[in-house]
Amino acid sequence: MSELSDQRRALHTGDAPAFSALTEPYRRELQVYCYRILGSVQDAEDLVQETLLRAWRKRDTYQGRASVRAWLYKIATHACFDALDKRSRRMLPMTAGPASDPQAPFSPPIAEPMWLEPLPDDLIDDSDAGPEARYSARESVRLAFLIALQALPPRQRAVLILSDVLDWRASEVADLLEVSVSAVNSALHRARTTLTSRYQARSAGAVAAPPDDARLSALLGRYVHAWENADVDGLAALLKEDVTLNMPPSPSWYQGRDAIRVFMANTIFGSTLFPGNARGRWRLMLTRANGQPAFAVYLRGEPGTYTAFGIQALDVDGERIAGIVNFGDPALVTRFGLPPPG
């Protein structure tokens, strides 16, 4: 009996342990797949749970013509489509409006679920894609890529991820979406055209440095020192001239080294970010998010105590920082599995 037939028989028995044994190995990759489509880790977690629930309820419909993995991806894709029918696309402030005046009042947070969320690097599996994939596993979760991806209609997002990230054949994608191969190729062409106009993939020589790269470590060390010592000039020296700073859930965002320098001396959430008695106000703990260097950020509270503030992701270009996204959500620190600072 073939492996697919064995899987079909195991599912049709209705045995819960057998079902878990067949489906659980795909939980993590399904979560990252749903994250790429939805732009939210929390939504992706919920959709994977919904996928497994639907799979359990529909286990009798599995015919064994495709692998259990392909069957789960089909269910997950349609679960994502159903979710997107009820939710707006995710974005960052820089895609929602023009850059803010660094001397103007800081815009209050928008609590609606409209912002992209960071993805812990621990969830990224470099083995998901084959050698012909156009975008690597880490390239395809970079925030810049996700911003462009969210501009695509849901079906085009799925086609592009399956084809260019996971390296599925057009016939496999057609089976999943229940459309013709020509329809898949047409959707893929449109998706690639739109993506190319909004996103420039890193060349082989510009791939982000690995976490243990000495120059990257030195840059991150200087960055932490500047933040924790309230050194505005030291921080500005690490930034590219056209650097961007996003701080969801606030819609305010800033572009340019000089603008960010001015903002750092301005007022945020009713207290100054760097000036005054700011030395030691912040603590940063190194982590990684979306294939990029990141920090858990902690804010000083009572004397000698710090509370979680959020996750800060950096876009590093050579020996300068090209982008900072400060996700101001304390719950993210827990989601990244990071403890309070020592």
C-alpha positions as CSV (number, residue, x, y, z in Angstrom):
1,M,0.0,0.0,0.0
2,S,1.3,3.5,-0.9
3,E,2.2,6.1,1.6
4,L,-0.7,8.3,0.5
5,S,-3.1,5.4,0.9
6,D,-1.7,4.8,4.4
7,Q,-2.3,8.4,5.3
8,R,-5.9,8.3,3.9
9,R,-6.7,5.2,5.9
10,A,-5.2,6.8,9.1
11,L,-7.3,9.9,8.7
12,H,-10.5,8.0,7.9
13,T,-10.2,6.0,11.1
14,G,-11.0,9.1,13.1
15,D,-8.2,8.3,15.6
16,A,-7.1,11.6,17.2
17,P,-3.5,10.6,17.9
18,A,-3.1,9.4,14.4
19,F,-4.5,12.7,13.0
20,S,-2.1,14.7,15.2
21,A,0.9,12.6,14.1
22,L,0.1,13.3,10.5
23,T,-0.7,17.0,10.9
24,E,1.4,18.4,13.7
25,P,4.7,18.3,11.7
26,Y,3.3,21.0,9.4
27,R,2.1,23.4,12.1
28,R,5.1,25.7,12.1
29,E,5.4,26.0,8.3
30,L,1.6,26.6,8.0
31,Q,1.9,29.4,10.6
32,V,4.6,31.1,8.6
33,Y,2.6,30.6,5.4
34,C,-0.5,32.2,7.0
35,Y,1.7,35.0,8.4
36,R,3.0,35.9,5.0
37,I,-0.6,36.1,3.7
38,L,-2.1,37.9,6.7
39,G,0.8,40.0,8.1
40,S,-0.1,39.1,11.7
41,V,1.5,36.4,13.9
42,Q,-1.6,36.3,16.1
43,D,-3.9,35.9,13.2
44,A,-1.7,33.2,11.7
45,E,-1.8,31.2,14.9
46,D,-5.6,31.5,15.0
47,L,-5.8,30.4,11.3
48,V,-3.6,27.4,11.8
49,Q,-5.9,26.3,14.7
50,E,-8.8,26.9,12.4
51,T,-7.1,24.9,9.6
52,L,-6.5,21.9,11.8
53,L,-10.1,22.1,13.1
54,R,-11.4,22.1,9.5
55,A,-9.1,19.3,8.6
56,W,-10.4,17.2,11.5
57,R,-14.0,17.9,10.5
58,K,-13.2,17.1,6.8
59,R,-10.9,14.2,7.3
60,D,-13.4,11.9,5.5
61,T,-13.0,14.0,2.4
62,Y,-9.2,13.4,2.1
63,Q,-8.9,11.1,-1.0
64,G,-5.1,10.6,-0.9
65,R,-4.5,12.0,-4.4
66,A,-2.2,14.6,-2.9
67,S,0.0,14.6,0.2
68,V,-1.4,15.5,3.6
69,R,0.8,18.6,3.5
70,A,-0.8,19.8,0.2
71,W,-4.2,19.1,1.6
72,L,-3.5,21.2,4.8
73,Y,-2.1,24.0,2.6
74,K,-5.3,24.0,0.6
75,I,-7.4,24.3,3.8
76,A,-5.2,26.9,5.3
77,T,-5.3,29.0,2.1
78,H,-9.1,29.1,2.0
79,A,-9.2,29.8,5.7
80,C,-6.9,32.8,5.1
81,F,-9.2,34.0,2.2
82,D,-12.2,33.8,4.5
83,A,-10.4,35.8,7.1
84,L,-9.3,38.5,4.6
85,D,-12.9,38.9,3.5
86,K,-13.5,40.3,7.0
87,R,-10.3,42.2,7.7
88,S,-8.4,45.0,6.1
89,R,-4.8,44.5,4.9
90,R,-1.9,45.0,7.3
91,M,0.6,47.8,6.7
92,L,3.2,50.0,8.4
93,P,2.7,53.7,9.0
94,M,5.0,54.6,6.1
95,T,2.5,53.0,3.7
96,A,-0.5,54.7,5.3
97,G,0.4,58.4,4.8
98,P,3.2,60.9,4.3
99,A,6.1,61.3,6.6
100,S,5.4,63.2,9.8
101,D,6.8,66.5,10.9
102,P,9.3,65.7,13.7
103,Q,8.4,69.0,15.4
104,A,4.7,68.3,15.3
105,P,2.8,66.5,18.1
106,F,3.2,62.7,18.0
107,S,0.0,61.0,16.7
108,P,-1.9,58.8,19.2
109,P,-2.0,55.1,18.7
110,I,-4.6,53.5,16.5
111,A,-5.8,50.3,18.2
112,E,-7.4,48.8,15.2
113,P,-5.7,45.6,13.9
114,M,-4.2,47.3,10.8
115,W,-0.5,47.1,11.5
116,L,2.0,44.4,10.4
117,E,3.4,42.4,13.3
118,P,7.0,41.1,13.7
119,L,7.7,37.4,13.3
120,P,10.2,35.6,15.7
121,D,13.1,34.2,13.7
122,D,12.7,30.9,15.6
123,L,9.6,30.2,13.4
124,I,11.5,30.6,10.1
125,D,12.5,27.3,8.5
126,D,15.0,27.7,5.7
127,S,14.2,24.2,4.4
128,D,10.6,25.1,3.4
129,A,11.5,26.1,-0.2
130,G,13.3,24.2,-2.9
131,P,16.4,25.4,-4.7
132,E,14.5,27.1,-7.5
133,A,12.5,29.4,-5.2
134,R,12.8,33.0,-6.3
135,Y,12.7,34.3,-2.7
136,S,14.5,32.7,0.2
137,A,12.6,31.8,3.4
138,R,14.2,34.8,5.2
139,E,13.9,37.2,2.3
140,S,10.2,36.4,2.1
141,V,9.4,37.5,5.6
142,R,11.4,40.8,5.6
143,L,9.1,43.6,6.5
144,A,9.8,45.4,3.2
145,F,8.7,42.3,1.3
146,L,5.6,41.9,3.4
147,I,4.6,45.5,2.8
148,A,4.7,44.9,-0.9
149,L,3.0,41.5,-0.6
150,Q,0.1,43.0,1.3
151,A,-0.6,45.3,-1.7
152,L,-1.6,42.2,-3.7
153,P,-5.1,40.7,-3.8
154,P,-5.3,37.6,-1.5
155,R,-5.3,35.1,-4.4
156,Q,-2.3,36.6,-6.0
157,R,-0.5,36.6,-2.6
158,A,-1.1,32.9,-2.2
159,V,0.0,32.1,-5.8
160,L,3.2,34.1,-5.4
161,I,4.1,32.6,-2.0
162,L,3.4,29.0,-3.2
163,S,5.2,29.5,-6.5
164,D,8.1,31.8,-5.7
165,V,8.7,31.1,-2.0
166,L,7.8,27.5,-1.5
167,D,8.6,26.4,-5.1
168,W,5.4,24.6,-5.9
169,R,4.7,23.7,-9.5
170,A,2.0,25.6,-11.3
171,S,0.0,22.3,-11.6
172,E,0.2,21.9,-7.8
173,V,-1.0,25.5,-7.2
174,A,-3.8,25.0,-9.7
175,D,-5.0,21.9,-7.8
176,L,-4.9,23.8,-4.5
177,L,-6.9,26.7,-5.8
178,E,-9.1,24.5,-8.1
179,V,-8.3,26.6,-11.2
180,S,-6.5,26.0,-14.4
181,V,-2.7,26.2,-14.8
182,S,-3.1,29.1,-17.2
183,A,-5.1,31.0,-14.5
184,V,-2.2,30.3,-12.0
185,N,0.4,31.5,-14.5
186,S,-1.7,34.7,-15.2
187,A,-2.1,35.5,-11.5
188,L,1.6,34.8,-10.9
189,H,2.6,37.2,-13.7
190,R,0.4,40.0,-12.3
191,A,1.7,39.4,-8.8
192,R,5.3,39.5,-9.9
193,T,4.7,42.7,-11.9
194,T,3.1,44.5,-8.9
195,L,5.7,43.2,-6.5
196,T,8.6,44.3,-8.8
197,S,7.2,47.8,-8.8
198,R,7.0,47.9,-5.0
199,Y,9.9,45.8,-3.8
200,Q,13.6,45.4,-4.8
201,A,15.0,42.0,-3.7
202,R,18.4,42.0,-2.2
203,S,21.1,40.9,-4.6
204,A,23.4,38.0,-3.7
205,G,26.1,40.5,-2.6
206,A,23.7,42.5,-0.4
207,V,22.2,39.7,1.6
208,A,21.9,40.6,5.3
209,A,24.9,39.7,7.3
210,P,24.6,36.5,9.5
211,P,23.9,37.1,13.2
212,D,27.5,36.2,14.1
213,D,29.1,38.7,11.6
214,A,31.7,40.7,13.5
215,R,30.9,44.0,11.8
216,L,27.1,43.6,12.4
217,S,27.8,42.8,16.0
218,A,29.9,45.9,16.4
219,L,27.2,48.0,14.7
220,L,24.5,46.6,17.0
221,G,26.7,47.2,20.0
222,R,27.0,50.8,19.2
223,Y,23.3,51.1,18.6
224,V,22.5,49.6,22.0
225,H,25.0,51.9,23.6
226,A,23.4,55.0,22.0
227,W,19.9,54.0,23.0
228,E,20.7,53.1,26.6
229,N,22.9,56.2,27.1
230,A,20.5,58.6,25.4
231,D,23.1,59.6,22.9
232,V,21.2,61.2,20.0
233,D,24.4,62.1,18.0
234,G,25.8,58.6,18.5
235,L,22.5,57.1,17.2
236,A,22.3,59.5,14.2
237,A,25.9,58.5,13.2
238,L,24.7,55.0,12.7
239,L,21.8,55.9,10.4
240,K,21.6,56.1,6.6
241,E,20.7,59.6,5.3
242,D,17.3,58.4,4.1
243,V,16.6,56.1,7.1
244,T,12.9,55.6,8.1
245,L,11.5,55.2,11.6
246,N,8.0,53.6,12.1
247,M,6.4,53.2,15.4
248,P,3.1,51.3,15.2
249,P,0.4,51.5,16.6
250,S,1.0,55.3,16.1
251,P,0.5,56.4,12.5
252,S,3.4,58.8,12.9
253,W,6.6,57.9,11.0
254,Y,9.7,59.8,10.1
255,Q,12.2,59.8,7.2
256,G,15.7,61.0,7.1
257,R,18.6,61.2,9.6
258,D,18.0,64.8,10.4
259,A,14.3,64.4,11.0
260,I,14.8,61.5,13.3
261,R,17.4,63.4,15.2
262,V,14.9,66.2,15.8
263,F,12.2,63.7,16.8
264,M,14.5,62.1,19.3
265,A,14.7,65.5,21.1
266,N,10.9,65.9,21.0
267,T,8.1,64.6,23.2
268,I,6.6,61.1,23.0
269,F,3.8,59.7,25.1
270,G,4.0,62.7,27.4
271,S,7.7,62.2,28.3
272,T,10.9,63.0,26.4
273,L,12.5,60.1,24.5
274,F,16.2,60.9,25.0
275,P,16.8,64.4,26.5
276,G,16.9,65.2,30.2
277,N,17.3,62.4,32.7
278,A,17.1,59.7,29.9
279,R,20.3,57.8,30.5
280,G,19.2,54.3,31.5
281,R,15.6,55.0,30.5
282,W,15.7,52.2,27.9
283,R,17.1,48.6,28.0
284,L,17.5,46.6,24.8
285,M,17.9,42.9,24.5
286,L,19.1,41.4,21.3
287,T,16.8,39.0,19.3
288,R,15.9,38.5,15.7
289,A,12.6,39.2,13.8
290,N,11.7,38.7,10.2
291,G,15.2,37.6,9.2
292,Q,16.5,40.9,10.6
293,P,18.3,42.0,13.8
294,A,15.8,43.1,16.4
295,F,15.6,44.0,20.1
296,A,13.2,43.5,22.9
297,V,12.7,47.1,24.3
298,Y,12.2,47.7,28.0
299,L,11.2,51.0,29.6
300,R,12.3,52.1,33.1
301,G,9.5,52.2,35.6
302,E,10.0,52.3,39.3
303,P,13.6,52.7,40.5
304,G,15.5,49.6,39.5
305,T,12.7,48.1,37.5
306,Y,11.9,47.8,33.8
307,T,8.7,46.8,32.0
308,A,8.3,45.5,28.5
309,F,7.7,48.1,25.8
310,G,7.8,46.2,22.5
311,I,10.0,44.8,19.8
312,Q,12.2,46.9,17.6
313,A,13.3,45.5,14.2
314,L,16.2,47.0,12.2
315,D,16.9,47.0,8.5
316,V,20.7,47.0,8.2
317,D,22.3,48.0,4.9
318,G,26.0,47.5,5.0
319,E,27.4,49.4,8.0
320,R,24.4,51.7,8.4
321,I,20.9,51.3,9.6
322,A,18.3,51.9,6.8
323,G,15.1,51.4,8.8
324,I,13.8,51.1,12.4
325,V,10.4,49.7,13.2
326,N,9.5,50.0,16.8
327,F,6.4,47.8,17.5
328,G,5.0,49.3,20.7
329,D,3.2,46.3,22.1
330,P,4.5,44.8,25.4
331,A,2.8,41.5,24.6
332,L,5.2,40.9,21.7
333,V,8.1,40.5,24.2
334,T,6.3,37.5,25.7
335,R,5.5,36.2,22.2
336,F,9.2,36.3,21.4
337,G,9.9,34.2,24.6
338,L,12.2,36.9,26.1
339,P,12.5,37.5,29.9
340,P,12.6,40.8,31.7
341,P,16.1,42.4,31.6
342,G,18.5,41.3,34.3
